[in-house]
Amino acid sequence: MGDIAERLVRYCAIASPSSPDGAGAVPSTPSQHAMAALLGRELEELGAEDVSVDAHAYVTAHWPASPGCEGLPRLGLCAHLDTAWQAVGDPVRPRVVRYGGGPLVMGEVDGETVAVTPEEEPVLLGLAGTDVVVTDGTSLLGGDDKAGIAEIMAYLERLAADPAIPHPPLAVAFVPDEEVGHGASLLDIDAWGAAWAFTLDTGPLGEVTLETFNACDAFVEARGRAVHTGWAKGVLVNACEALAAFHGLLPAAERPEHTEGREGFYHLVSMEGECERARAHYIVRDHDRAGFERRRDVMAAACDHVNRAMGAGTLSVSFRDTYRNMGEEVGRHPELLEAAFGAFRDVGVEPSAVPMRGGTDGAQLTFRGLPCPNLSAGYHLAHSRREFVPVREMEVMVDVLEHLGRRLGSPPGG
């Protein structure tokens, strides 16, 4: 296997954040095309078949089965090429550091040291003396999900070097705009040809995601009435005040900073406006379907309450579904779960099933008829300037992919 750390550094150096303000375009940012083009070239250089980089920055390819496995169901491997937009991301200056213990220091920004301690991330206690990929502290790294991409590419590199390693036919997809809820929605599943798939897009080594949130966006629009403040009594309606009143009606204890595990939340993503017009964007999450619907009802009731207090038509709320809890479907495919858990155990890692506090491309693919659990990619503290990726975890994940392929690629009677 080549230097997977160098591969991740190369990928992370291409800033490719998606944007919620992309005006409906796919991809939502032009920079994702650069990442897609690089991956297309590298797939061709490795010897992949049917390599395609389309106008929406979807990268797809096929890989032939090992001898004797040609008739087995095709296994899909998927990761997303965009990075989070919530933190600064351009330019990205990734680098490999040898971690010596204590605080893992990314760099210094405006006189402040950007670092993470073992108390915050206990995984560091076992990483002293090993290599870790970080940035200089001025941006996020983008290991979410470029670590997953690097691992899939390194696995293909291994197969190119030794085609006899048992594996079924493979389908590979790198998709744009996962961080803004679009992800694999335009992937042509029939042309891709996978019978089942795995995404590599969750954090610490050994995690297997069988559940995700149910998720939607909520958009709250406020209309006010402006007038000179000297004559405002009984006339002025402040749209910003209406939004503030609405937000105050949502349960404060049910925000992401106060929740964990399977607990859902309301998260205020952004708010902007002035007296006559204001708007807010929320994301709403819950693992439980009934609880998810209740949250939408709570927001609608809060909107009605403000309208009764401030005037009919002051507020309106609309919802846009983004993904569902794939746990409703993934459990129907025990052969996939057995292969995933077994592949981790094959390399000496005890896997753990975790309810993901987010969504994946696998959630979309699963509800489009392609069962797609999610495997660890090895990134930590994603969506922050303190993000880091242990090189050892990436190397182990390539071994996991090999054993996953071996388990799903045994010839009939083999």
N, C-alpha and C positions, 0 to 999 in steps of 0.2 A: 504493500500500500504506500502511496506517496505521502507527502507531508500534509496531513489534514489540517494542521494549524495554519500552514501557509495558504491553503485553499480557503479557509474561513476568513483570513485576513484579506485576501484578494476580493472575496465577495463583499465583505463588510465595508471595504473602502469605497464601494459604489453606493452612494446615498440613494436609497430608493423608497422614501416614505410615501405612503398613500395619503390621501387628503379627503376629509369629509366635505370639503368645498369644491369637489371636482366637477360640479355641474352635470352630474349624470354620465360623464365620460368614463370609459373603461379602456385603459387604466385611468385612474383619477389624477395621475401625475406623469409627465413625460419621462421622468427619470427612471421609471420602471422599465421602459423600453431598453435602456442601456443594460440593465441587469438581465433581461430576457435574451438580448442578443448575445451576451457573453455566454450564457448557459447553453444556447443553441449551438454556438461554435464548439464549446467544449464537449457537448454530447456527440457531435459529428466526429471530433478528433478521437474520442474514445471508441468509436465504431458503432454507436447506436443506430438503429434503423428508423425510418419514417420520421426523422426529426422535423418538427414544425415549430416556427415562431410566428404567431399570427398577429393581426393588426391590433388585438387587444392585449398583447404581451403574455399570452398563454404559450407555454413551452411544453410540447409533448414529444414523446419518443417511445419506441419499442425496443426490447432487448430479447434476443433469441434464447430459447431454453437450452439447458445443458443436454448432452446426448441422452436419449431415452425418455426425456421429460416433455417432449414437444406437444403431446396430446393433453397435458394437464391444464386446468384452469389458469388463466392469466392473472398474475398478482400485480396489483397497482401500488405504486409508491408515490406519495404526494407531499409537497411542501409549498409554502407561499414565499414569493420573492419580494413582497413589500415589507416595510418596517413601520413601526408605530409612528404616528404623527403627533402624539401628545408631548413628546420631548424633542429638544433640538436635535437635528440629525444631519446637518450639512455644513462644512465637510465632516466626514468621519475619519478619524485617525486611529485605526486599530493597530494593536501591537501584541506580541507575545512576551510575557514576563515570567520569570522564575519566582514563584511565590515562596517566601522565606519564613512565613508564619507571622502572627500578629495582624494588624490591619493590612488589607489588600488595597494599595493606593493606586488609583487611576491617574491622578494628576492634581494640579492646583488651578483653580479658576477664580479670578477676581479675589485673590488672597485667601480663598477657602480651599482646604484640602478635600478632594472628592475621594472617599474611601469607604470600605465596608469591613466590619470587624467580625471575628468568629462568633461573638455573642449575638450578632444580628443574623449571620448565616453560618450555622454550626458545621456545614459541609466543609468549610475552610479548615477545620481541625484536622481533616484527613488529607489535605492537599499540600502541606508543607513539602518543599523540595520538588514540586511538579510545575509544569508549565500551564499558564492560564492566559486566555485571550481577553484583553480589555481595551478600552480606548484611553485617550489622554484626559478624560473627564469633561471634555467640552461637548460631548454628544452621547446619545445612547450608542450601543455597539451594533445592534441588529442581529444578534444571535437568534432572536425570535423573528424570522425562522431560518436564517441563513446557516445556522448550525445543522438544521435538518437537511437543507440542500447539500451542504458539504458532505454529510454522512451518506446520502443517497449516491452522490457522485463518486465518493471514495469506494462505495460498495461496487458500483459498476466498474471502476478502475480495477478492483480486485478480480472481478469476473473476466475482464478483458485479459488480465495476466494469466488466469487459470480457468479456461472455459469448462473444465471438467468438474468444477465445484457444482454439486447438484442444486438446481433451481428451476422453477417453472418458467414459462414465458413471462416477461415483465413488461409493464406499462409504467412510464414515468410522466409525472405532470408537475410543473412549477407554475403557480397561478398568481395573479395580481390581486391587490385590493382586499385581502383577507381582513386587514385591520379595520376596514370601514364596512364590513359586513357583506361584501360582494363575493370575494373568494372564488370558489369553484362553480359558481352558478352558470357560467357560460361554457363549462367544459363539456365537450361532446362525448358523453359516456359511451355511446354505441361505437363511435370511431376509435375511442381509446381502448375499448375491448377488454377491460379488466372484469373478472368475475367477482372479485372482492379486492379490498385495498386497505392500506394503512397510511395515515398521515404521521409525520414526525414533527410534532408541534406542541409538546408540553415540556415541562422543565426538567427537574432533577432526574438523574439516571434511575431507571427502574419503574418510573410511573407509566401506568397504562390507563388511559382515559376511556371509560365505557359510558360515561354520562357527561352531559353538558347542561348549561342553563337552557331554559326557554328564553327567548330574547326578542325585544322589539325596541324601536326608537319611538319616543314620544315628542311631538312638536307642539309647543304651547304658543299661541299667538294672542297678543293683547292689543286692543284698540282703546286709545284714550281720547280726551278732548282738552285741547290746550286753550288757555285764556290768560290774560295778564294776572299775575299773582295778587295784585291789589284788589281785584274783583273776582277772586276765584271761588269764594264760598258758594257751595251749592251748584257750581257750574263745572269746575275743573275735574277731570278724571285722569289720573296719572297712570299710564300703562305700566310703568316700571313698578309702581306701588301694587298694581294688580298682580304682577308676576311674583313680587315679594310675598304678598298675601297667600297666593297659591302655594308657593314653596313652603311656607310656614305650616300649611295644613298637611303636608306629607310627613309621615313618622320619622322623626330625627334619628331614632335608633336603628332605622332600616336604611342607612346609607352604607356604602361599601366599606368605609373606614371603621364601621362598628359590627361587621358581619363576617362570618367564616363558614367553611364547610358547605352544607346545602342551604344555608340561609340566603334568601334573595335580597334584593335592594332596589332602591331608586337612586340614580346618580345624575346630578346636574352636570352636564358636559359643558354647556356654554349658555351665556345670557347676554343680550345686548339690546339697546333701544334708547328711547327718549320718551317724553311725555305722551306723544300721540301714538306711537307705535313701538312695540317691544316684542321680543321673542325669546324663547328658551328651548333648549334641546336637552332631553333626558334620554338615558338608556335604562331600560327596565329588565330585571333578570330574576328568574326563580327556577329551581330545578323541578318543583312540583307544578304540574300543569294547572291544577285548580288554584294554587296560590298565585300563579302568574296572571290568570284571568282576574283574580281578586285585586291585584295591584292596578290593573287597568281600570277596574271599577272605582277604586279609590281616587285615581287621578281625575276620572270623569266627574265624580261627586265633588271633589275639591273645586273643579272648574265651575260647576253649578252653584256652589256656595258663594264663590266670589262674584258671579254674575247677579245673584240675588242681592248681594251687599252693595255692588258698585254699578249695577245697571246691566240689563240684558244685552248680550253681544259683546261685553267687555273682553271675555276670554273665550277661546276655543282650543280644543286639544284634539290632535289626530295621532294615529299610531301606524307604524310600518313594521311588520314582522320581519325578522332577520334570520332566525334559525330556531329549531326545536331541540328538545333534549333527545339526543340520539340513543340514550339508554332504552327508550321505548322499542327500538328495533334491533340494536346490536346484540342483545342477549339471546336473540333467536338464532345466532350463529356460533354455537359452542366450539366448533372446529377452529374458528379464527382465534377465539380467546385461548384455547388450549395451545395453539401454535405460538401465540405471542408470549404467554406466560412461560411456556417451555423453552423458547429461544433465550429469554433472560436467564433462566435457570441453567441452561446449557453453558453459559459463560460465567457462572458463579454469582449472578446478581439475583437477589430475591425480589420479585416484582411486587408492586402494590397497585391495587385498583383505586383510583382517586376520582371523586366527582369534580370535574374541571369547573373552575369558577370563571368560565368564559365560553367561547365557542370555537369550533374548528371547521376547516373545510370538510372534514369527515362528517360533521353534522348535516351539512347540505347534501353531500353525496349519499349518505345513508337514507335520507328521506326522498332522494330521487331514485332509490332502488338499488344502490350500490353500497353494501355494508362496509363500513370504514372506521374501525376503532383508531385510536390515537396513541402513539408511542412517544416516549421521552426523546428530546433532542439534546438535553444537557445544558440548556441555558439557565441562568439564575438572575433574579432581579430584573426581569425583562421590563421594557418601557421606561427605563431610568438610565441616568448617566453612570450609575454604579453597576450596570449589567456586566456579567462576566461568564465565560464559558471555559470550564476545565478541559484541557486537551485530552486527558485520560478518559473522560466521559464520552467524548466524541469517538475516540478509538474503540471503546467498548461497544458503542452503538453500531459501528460498522460490523463488529463481530456478531452482534445480535441480528442484524439484517442477514448476514450469511447463514446463521442457524435458522432464522425464519424461512429463508429460501430453501434450506435443506429439508425442513419439516414439511413445507408445502410442495416440495419438488421431488419427493421420493417417487421413483418410477413405479407403476402398478406392479404389485408383488414384490417390490424392493424393500 
